[in-house]
Amino acid sequence: MKNTQWKLRDAILLALIGTVFSVIYFLMDPIYQMISGALTTVGLQAFAGELTIGVWMMAGPLAAYVLKRPGTALLAEMIGAAGEMFFGGYWGAATLLSGFIQGAGSELGFTLTAYTNWKIGLWLSTLTGTVVTFGWQFIHSGYGHYHFSMLLLLFVVRYLSIFFFAGVLVNWIERLLDRSKFLRTDND
């Protein structure tokens, strides 16, 4: 792990990422409710969270991948969750717990590489984020009452959502930022 020293620019970029995603998260609340309502009519309401969770997990991996600093995935998700809560998100203060769990799940993927290989860390974060958040849903939402085949399907849908939004899309955003030279400093 090379340069772990924080600069003012890093803190501002972290706050900016967290704040932008807090708006996105807040805007996702009614979209989630519409998807949930539609799926409830056919008995598949549990899939609403699985389909949309990836969007709520984008701030952490993007911050970690762009800033390349330990702890940024957790911090960005917490900033995003706090912003969503302050904007008046549906889940109120419980959003902070979700942000912590999602951030910790994402952070774990980068931790497994000892913060040395950020690209592999990004892809691992999609897996660890899925496992950690699914474990929380299992406890919090009573997933233990589902049959194994339903649990497996919920897990796969959750992973695909997180893989696409917090993996593929984050990688794409980072590549666009890199090509734009927006993130370059005089030392680069």
Number of C-alpha atoms within 10 A of each C-alpha: 11 8 7 11 7 10 8 8 12 17 13 11 16 24 17 16 21 29 21 14 25 27 16 18 24 21 14 18 17 13 14 16 14 13 16 19 15 14 15 14 9 8 10 12 15 15 19 22 19 22 20 21 24 24 18 26 35 30 35 35 34 27 27 25 21 23 20 22 20 16 19 27 33 25 23 31 35 26 25 33 33 23 23 29 20 14 15 13 22 14 12 14 15 13 20 20 13 19 25 19 21 30 31 24 27 37 29 24 24 31 18 15 16 13 22 14 15 22 15 14 25 28 20 23 31 31 21 23 29 28 17 18 22 22 15 16 15 15 11 10 12 10 18 12 10 12 9 11 9 13 16 12 13 21 19 15 20 27 24 20 22 27 23 17 22 28 25 15 17 23 20 12 14 17 13 12 14 13 11 10 10 9 14 11 8 4 4 5
